[in-house]
């Protein structure tokens, strides 16, 4: 039965979806799409046991198949979150303890009220992560910590470290953490052994505030040991901050250290010729690899010294699909060296066999790299490419990154077409986490209907989560 299977994996998914949703509503000051998605979970917490009998109706769940969880109404408006009726709504209005988002007319400060809602939903996500045996439960704890008061956040981060055994990939699986989560995890990880500690710090650098980042870099330098980073992502995160003595040591560890990141660091300390020689030596004679190397290096160079003509000549040697792939992989560098209009033309000139996927991804990523006046047009073209390609689910991740520059109508239409269906898994667990889930589509919710739509979606996750936990 679908519901039984969903309940089995629910807690971890619920935690991730709620932490994502709560962050999005609070992320107005965040920079970049990932930052927008992470601080969003300002939804409401779990319903009470007394209200659980109404949750199937309120969450839009049919016990027969678990599919009917969203409104597929008109395409030109933000998706309508199902209106609640019956007992659960009455419980909210009556303000019973534990009901999600119960009204409190005595609160004059809407920002304070939203903060309290985020904390409540974070605690629901925390409880779900603690129940979960899924692999991403540790990340659920870390994400929830970023929405809790400082002292409580550090305790939860310490709990995550203990549960993960200090393993850096489990604690920081990718560049999706909020600043608050990073701060809590940095403090809680200070007792880890040096090899684990510096790997955790490397993964946190991008999310830490400036002063904390500077201290973390100093600590990494003190604890440095040869071959101390186990993945390219860790080494790449540290490279921009290497002092010259450590840069020399890193150059001895190529190719474990990422060549292109080292090249950019060499440029930043005035060693441009050495940087060019390094990246081209590893690129070999292939036009594609050389174009890739010079694109990445060129972005780090001052405008007057970028190898613009050389890169353009190399692009002429590539097939249309490979050109599109290079633009997709390096959108900001492509804009800097090829020009705005040229980058757009290359992205749209992609042909089969994988044209729709590559074209959608390249246009979506360009939306964040082009000048502000061109971003909405790039996002619009990305949506059209996605729809013309039959809603290729593989392109959905890139497309969600362009949500801030879409029209609300396009975002609403994508939600209607994508939620649940694009994942190919008709289950409530698929709605909560993974591809085409509430967590992945949080940016589209926000663009389609604003902050309150994100909150309403997160509330639905909380309601359905508690209900499934009881029936599972």
Secondary structure by P-SEA (a helix, b strand, c coil): caaaaaaaccaaaaaaaaaaaaaaaaccccccaaaaacccccccccccccccccccccccccccccccccccccccccccccccccaaaaaaaacccccccccccccccaaaaaaaaaaaaaaaaaaaaaaccccaaaaaaaaaaaaccaaaaaaaaaaaaaaaccccccccccccccaaaaaaaaaaaccccaaaaaaaaaaacccccaaaaaaaaaaaaaaccccccccaaaaaaacccccaaaaaaaaaacccccaaaaaaaaaaacaaaaaaaaaaaaacccaaaaaaaaaaaaaaccccccaaaaaaaaaaaccaaaaaaaaaacaaaaaacccaaaaaaaaaaccccaaaaaaaaaaaaaaaccccccaaaaaaaaaaaaaaacccccaaaaaaaacccccaaaaaaaaaacccccccccccccccccccccccaaaaaaaaccaaaaaaaaaaaaaaaaaaaaac
